[in-house]
Amino acid sequence: MEENNRRNIVLDSNSPEIMTNDIYTPAFLRENLGKLVRIEFLIGTNEIVDRVGILEEVGASYVLLRSIESGNLLYCDIYAIKFVVISQNPYIRQDKNFQI
């Protein structure tokens, strides 16, 4: 059983496969919680926008990013995601005034 203390989401053998099998986007992204990511979203038919933040949580239909500038949470539609860049370097926020 896996427990995520951030949002108290518990995954176990009764959880939907989309959340436990990493061939699905939500389960794959859950393996990268806490990492710095840049996610590109398709808005409409031809506009791409990106958001950068710490991957805080992943649900079946959403991701939560924490802004490294303000600390605010951004709720994002998982179905609009086209590309995700996952930082392989650990991110440790030591300075409250850190900016990128």
Secondary structure, DSSP 8 states (H G I E B T S, - for coil): -EEETTTTEEE-TTS-HHHH-TTSHHHHHHTTTTSEEEEEEEETTTEEEEEEEEEEEE-SSEEEEE-TTT--EEEEEGGGEEEEEE--S------TT---
